[in-house]
Amino acid sequence: MAGVAACTDPPRQPRFPTLGFAHLPPFLFRAQRVDVRSEYSRPNRPPNIEHEMPLAPDRAAGQWAEDRLQANGEGDVVVRFTVHDASVVEKELAVERGLSGLFRSEQAESYHAQLEGTVEIVDTMTGIALAAATAKVWRSQTVSESATINERDSIWFGLVERLITDFDANITTQIETHLSEYLVNRSR
């Protein structure tokens, strides 16, 4: 008797929303332009996993800068945003093996995400930073050993979403504290 093969579609990849900050008022600086750069270079090998994520922290930070930092085209300074760290590191957790381990789903991996960035006001003539605001945030998340690839991607996306939201809150305070004299229509 011939076997009948079931035809099933592979699970659909989750669709993630565009993560942006255009709904928030931008920081408008009295500056010629905004330069965005990254000092962080992805290792692309374990224990780092940001290259496998649907949205890596460095990409989220770049989108944040594009949405929130603006220059009015005036003055003798440039706004420079630099990403210093945008890492996500995976750590294997101990799970119970054997017969008793078959009947439970444990947390198998832990992910530690970190984002550090600086907004500087840089003199165009000398290249010297006149003022700076820095934020460093981190988040962690565990994932169950029974998580599917799509569930893992959703967890990773949520991790980065919370990380960049924390970054936005932290850097906003720092900008308003340390860079207010360079902002148009903002006073402390």
C-alpha positions as CSV (number, residue, x, y, z in Angstrom):
1,M,0.0,0.0,0.0
2,A,1.4,3.4,-1.0
3,G,1.7,6.0,1.7
4,V,0.0,9.3,1.4
5,A,2.2,12.3,2.0
6,A,0.5,15.2,3.6
7,C,1.1,18.6,2.0
8,T,1.5,21.3,4.4
9,D,2.7,24.8,3.9
10,P,5.7,25.8,6.0
11,P,4.9,28.2,8.8
12,R,4.8,31.8,7.7
13,Q,7.5,34.1,8.8
14,P,6.1,36.7,11.2
15,R,5.7,40.2,9.9
16,F,7.1,42.8,12.2
17,P,6.0,46.4,12.3
18,T,8.3,49.1,11.2
19,L,10.0,50.3,14.3
20,G,10.2,54.0,14.2
21,F,10.0,57.2,16.2
22,A,8.5,59.6,13.7
23,H,5.4,59.8,15.9
24,L,7.6,61.7,18.5
25,P,8.7,65.3,18.1
26,P,12.2,65.4,16.6
27,F,15.1,67.2,18.3
28,L,15.7,70.1,16.0
29,F,19.3,71.4,16.5
30,R,20.9,74.7,15.3
31,A,23.4,72.8,13.2
32,Q,24.5,72.3,9.6
33,R,23.6,68.6,9.4
34,V,23.3,65.3,11.3
35,D,25.9,62.6,10.8
36,V,25.2,59.0,11.9
37,R,27.9,56.5,12.4
38,S,28.7,53.3,14.2
39,E,31.8,52.2,16.0
40,Y,30.2,48.8,16.6
41,S,31.2,46.0,14.3
42,R,29.0,42.9,14.4
43,P,31.2,39.8,15.1
44,N,28.8,37.6,13.1
45,R,29.6,34.6,15.2
46,P,28.6,33.1,18.6
47,P,28.0,34.1,21.2
48,N,26.8,37.2,19.4
49,I,23.5,36.7,17.5
50,E,22.5,40.2,16.3
51,H,23.2,39.2,12.7
52,E,20.5,36.5,13.0
53,M,17.8,38.9,14.4
54,P,14.9,40.3,12.4
55,L,15.9,43.8,13.7
56,A,19.4,44.3,15.2
57,P,20.0,47.0,17.8
58,D,22.4,48.9,15.5
59,R,19.7,49.2,12.8
60,A,17.1,50.2,15.4
61,A,19.5,52.9,16.6
62,G,20.1,54.2,13.1
63,Q,16.3,54.4,12.6
64,W,16.0,56.3,15.9
65,A,18.6,58.8,14.8
66,E,16.9,59.3,11.4
67,D,13.5,59.9,13.1
68,R,14.6,62.0,16.1
69,L,17.7,64.0,15.2
70,Q,17.3,66.9,12.8
71,A,19.4,70.0,11.9
72,N,18.0,73.4,10.7
73,G,21.0,73.9,8.4
74,E,22.4,76.9,10.4
75,G,25.4,77.4,12.6
76,D,29.0,76.2,12.7
77,V,28.3,72.8,14.3
78,V,27.3,69.3,13.2
79,V,25.2,66.9,15.2
80,R,27.0,63.5,15.3
81,F,25.3,60.3,16.6
82,T,27.6,57.4,17.2
83,V,26.6,53.9,18.2
84,H,29.3,52.5,20.5
85,D,27.8,49.1,21.3
86,A,24.8,47.3,19.9
87,S,25.5,43.7,20.9
88,V,23.2,40.8,21.7
89,V,24.9,37.8,23.3
90,E,23.4,34.3,23.7
91,K,24.1,32.2,26.8
92,E,23.0,28.6,27.0
93,L,21.1,27.7,30.1
94,A,21.1,24.4,31.9
95,V,18.1,22.3,31.1
96,E,17.1,19.0,32.7
97,R,17.8,16.0,30.5
98,G,16.5,12.5,30.7
99,L,13.0,11.2,31.3
100,S,11.9,14.0,33.7
101,G,13.2,16.6,31.3
102,L,10.8,15.3,28.6
103,F,7.8,16.4,30.5
104,R,8.6,20.1,30.9
105,S,9.7,23.0,28.8
106,E,12.5,25.0,30.4
107,Q,14.2,28.2,29.5
108,A,17.1,27.1,27.3
109,E,18.8,30.4,26.3
110,S,19.3,33.8,27.7
111,Y,19.8,36.8,25.5
112,H,21.6,39.9,26.8
113,A,21.2,43.0,24.6
114,Q,23.1,46.2,25.1
115,L,22.9,49.6,23.3
116,E,25.2,52.6,23.9
117,G,25.2,55.7,21.8
118,T,26.3,59.4,22.0
119,V,24.9,62.5,20.5
120,E,27.6,65.1,20.1
121,I,27.7,68.7,19.0
122,V,30.9,69.0,17.0
123,D,32.6,72.2,15.9
124,T,32.9,72.1,12.1
125,M,36.2,74.0,12.0
126,T,38.1,72.1,14.7
127,G,36.3,68.7,14.8
128,I,36.1,69.1,18.6
129,A,33.0,67.9,20.5
130,L,31.5,70.9,22.3
131,A,28.8,69.0,24.2
132,A,27.6,65.4,24.4
133,A,24.8,63.3,25.6
134,T,25.3,59.5,26.1
135,A,22.9,56.7,27.0
136,K,23.7,53.1,27.7
137,V,20.8,50.6,28.2
138,W,20.5,46.9,28.4
139,R,17.8,44.2,28.5
140,S,17.8,40.5,28.8
141,Q,15.3,37.8,27.8
142,T,15.1,34.0,28.2
143,V,13.7,31.7,25.6
144,S,12.0,28.3,26.1
145,E,13.6,25.2,24.6
146,S,10.3,24.5,22.9
147,A,10.2,27.9,21.1
148,T,9.9,27.7,17.3
149,I,12.0,29.8,15.0
150,N,9.2,32.2,14.5
151,E,8.5,32.5,18.2
152,R,12.2,33.1,18.8
153,D,12.2,35.9,16.1
154,S,9.2,37.5,17.8
155,I,11.0,37.4,21.2
156,W,14.1,38.9,19.7
157,F,12.1,41.7,18.0
158,G,10.4,42.4,21.3
159,L,13.7,42.5,23.1
160,V,15.1,45.1,20.6
161,E,11.9,47.1,20.7
162,R,12.1,47.4,24.5
163,L,15.8,48.1,24.3
164,I,15.4,51.0,21.8
165,T,12.4,52.4,23.8
166,D,14.6,52.4,26.9
167,F,17.4,54.1,24.9
168,D,15.0,56.8,23.6
169,A,13.8,57.6,27.1
170,N,17.3,57.7,28.5
171,I,18.9,59.7,25.7
172,T,16.0,62.2,25.6
173,T,16.7,63.1,29.2
174,Q,20.4,63.4,28.4
175,I,19.8,65.6,25.3
176,E,17.5,67.9,27.2
177,T,20.0,68.2,30.1
178,H,23.3,68.5,28.2
179,L,22.4,69.8,24.7
180,S,19.5,72.2,25.3
181,E,21.4,75.3,24.3
182,Y,21.8,73.8,20.8
183,L,18.1,73.0,20.4
184,V,15.7,75.2,18.5
185,N,12.6,76.2,20.6
186,R,13.6,74.0,23.5
187,S,14.4,75.3,26.9
188,R,15.3,73.4,30.0
